[in-house]
Amino acid sequence: MNWLTNFVRPKIRAWVGQPAEVPDNLWVKCPSCQSMIFHRELEANLQVCTHCNFHMKFDAQKRLDLLLDNGWALVDMPKPIVDPLKFRDMKRYSDRLKEAQTKTGEQDVLKVGSGTISGIPAVVAVFNFSFMGGSMGTAVGDGLLAAAREAVKNEAAFIVIPASGGARMQEGILSLMQMPRTTIAVDMVKEAGLPYIVLLTDPTSGGVTASFAMLGDIHIAEPGALIAFAGARVVENTIREKLPEGFQRAEFLLQHGILDLVVPRAELKAALSKMLRVLMRGKPSPSLEAPRGAAAE
């Protein structure tokens, strides 16, 4: 047996050639319909299932590339306070932050881009759900205030795209204080006479929903997005009643007047362009025509 293993098998492998290793991430399983989708097909379809239209999580950088015209720039974020309460549960909060930063390559949840959408000035703030579930801490409050100031300075529309489980528990009361701080950021934009649009993605919940996410001039959502303050089980146990089918999903909220539009991911830029042409009418802008290479409406 040793002779076969140590001598014959290596000889045969040398003759026929060693088979190349196949990457284990070529296929992605849809969380909704369980279909297997080839990764390139899923990437080309903007992380939307080609079988059931389920909208999967979408990278913040790619979302900015999708919505903003070519040549947009990142807005510098204030340096966040690290572990202000010296919090520790099963591990130190500072260690959790380092792990999330290593995993995502980002300093915190928020990523802000400044540029144009079909030639109309816009500042877009996107949450990264992969960073500690998109939880809102002091860095998010600082970031949204910085983004709002950028929008006012550039006389640009302000668009926020949350994807969050709510306030960051490791920052305690400081995380809850970001609810009024983000409301102040929204007020700055509205007082300047600029539009504030919220694109709600899956999931948007907790203190995020209870603050800036529900203060938009227009509320849009992606299909099937979970939008809530408390979880469905908590609500059921509180009111002691069975919740209706699809409760807290985008389509249900649209039917009940909470949302203005539900728009598929591939159509978002065109929809935002049409809104901004109306809302920004009369505002100075570099051009109202899409630059070369921008998505056609």
Disulfide bonds with the S-S distance in Angstrom:
none
